[in-house]
Amino acid sequence: MSQLIACAAQDGILLAGDSRGVFFEPGGEERFISLDRIIPYSSHIVLASAGASEAHDLCKEFADFAQGENLTEVNALIEAVVPYFTGKVNEVRRKMCEKLPLNPIINMYLTLLR
């Protein structure tokens, strides 16, 4: 299980996360991998993921999508994130169910800071 810590202070925001992720092989075996969970987006915006390692992939995909759409303002990112992730999370869950027993709880988290 990954950790993501965010703390707002008068002088800025502190963001920290671990890099350990669990990847499940097609047979269900666990393999530990290293992930950069904090993804720089612009000079004033970072994206961060936690939870299932698939959250990291979704976070990177969202960053690529948002940059392709030239979303530079935090409010534009916030408006885009919910519709984007709603469809993508269902897609990820279907793929995960091909490898693992059905689990109704898949923890994925995205933090958007400016």
C-alpha positions in Angstrom: 0.0 0.0 0.0 1.4 3.4 -1.0 1.6 6.5 1.0 0.9 10.0 -0.1 1.3 13.0 2.2 0.2 16.6 1.3 0.4 19.5 3.7 -0.5 23.1 2.9 1.4 25.8 4.8 1.7 29.5 4.6 4.9 29.3 2.5 3.7 26.6 0.1 2.8 23.0 -0.1 4.7 19.9 1.0 4.1 16.8 -1.0 5.7 13.4 -0.4 5.1 9.9 -1.5 6.7 6.5 -1.5 7.8 4.8 -4.7 6.9 1.2 -3.9 4.1 -0.3 -6.0 2.6 -3.8 -6.3 2.1 -5.2 -9.8 0.1 -8.4 -10.2 1.2 -10.9 -12.8 -1.4 -12.7 -14.9 -1.3 -15.6 -12.5 -2.0 -13.4 -9.6 1.6 -13.3 -8.2 2.7 -10.1 -6.6 5.8 -8.2 -8.0 7.0 -5.1 -6.4 7.9 -2.2 -8.7 9.2 1.3 -8.3 7.0 4.2 -9.3 7.5 8.0 -9.5 4.2 8.9 -7.9 4.7 12.6 -8.1 4.4 13.9 -11.7 5.4 17.5 -12.5 2.8 19.1 -14.7 3.8 22.7 -15.0 5.9 25.2 -13.0 3.1 25.5 -10.4 1.2 22.3 -10.7 2.0 18.7 -9.9 -0.1 15.5 -10.0 0.4 12.7 -7.6 -1.1 9.2 -7.3 -1.4 6.7 -4.6 -3.1 3.4 -4.0 -3.1 0.7 -6.8 -0.2 1.0 -9.2 -2.7 1.5 -12.0 -3.4 4.9 -10.4 0.1 5.9 -11.4 -0.5 5.0 -15.0 -3.8 6.8 -15.0 -2.1 9.9 -13.6 0.5 9.9 -16.3 -2.1 9.3 -19.0 -4.2 12.2 -17.6 -1.2 14.5 -17.6 -0.5 13.6 -21.3 -4.2 14.1 -22.1 -4.4 17.5 -20.3 -1.2 18.8 -21.9 -2.5 17.7 -25.3 -5.6 19.7 -24.6 -3.5 22.6 -23.5 -5.1 22.7 -20.0 -2.8 25.1 -18.1 -5.1 26.4 -15.4 -5.9 24.4 -12.3 -9.6 25.0 -12.7 -9.6 23.6 -16.2 -7.7 20.5 -14.9 -10.3 20.0 -12.1 -13.2 20.2 -14.6 -11.5 17.7 -16.8 -10.3 15.2 -14.2 -13.7 13.7 -13.1 -15.0 12.9 -16.6 -11.6 11.6 -17.6 -11.2 9.3 -14.6 -14.8 8.0 -14.6 -14.4 6.2 -17.9 -10.8 5.2 -17.3 -11.3 3.6 -13.8 -14.0 1.3 -15.2 -11.6 0.3 -18.0 -8.9 -0.4 -15.5 -11.2 -2.5 -13.3 -12.2 -4.6 -16.3 -8.5 -5.3 -17.0 -7.7 -6.0 -13.4 -10.6 -8.6 -13.2 -9.0 -10.5 -16.0 -5.9 -11.1 -13.8 -7.4 -11.2 -10.2 -10.5 -12.2 -8.5 -13.2 -9.5 -8.5 -12.6 -6.9 -5.8 -15.3 -4.2 -5.5 -12.8 -2.0 -3.7 -9.9 -0.7 -5.7 -8.2 2.2 -4.1 -6.8 4.8 -6.4 -6.2 8.4 -5.5 -5.2 11.5 -7.4 -3.9 14.7 -5.8 -3.8 17.9 -7.8 -1.8 20.7 -6.2 -1.0 24.2 -7.3 
